[in-house]
Amino acid sequence: MWSTSFTRLAALLGLIAAGLGSAFAQEKVKVGMVMPLTGTLASAGKQVTAGARLYLHQHGTRVAGKEIELMVKDDTS
């Protein structure tokens, strides 16, 4: 029982360490938003997207020395 739990914990920590290592190496962090930009909910999706861009514009696009890039995709609802 303990060996199975320990093995799973070790595997999880290894995956997290591998993911964090590559995230710290990047100079640009991409944040993705999948929003409805067409269809019946297009106005709400466009308002949320505009709000996120306004926040980045007012507070800057650099956090902890990394540049944040906002990527917006249409969910084609």
Beta strands, then each sheet from edge to edge (+ up, - down):
strand 1: 28-35
strand 2: 62-63
strand 3: 66-74
sheet 1: 1+ 3+ 2-
end
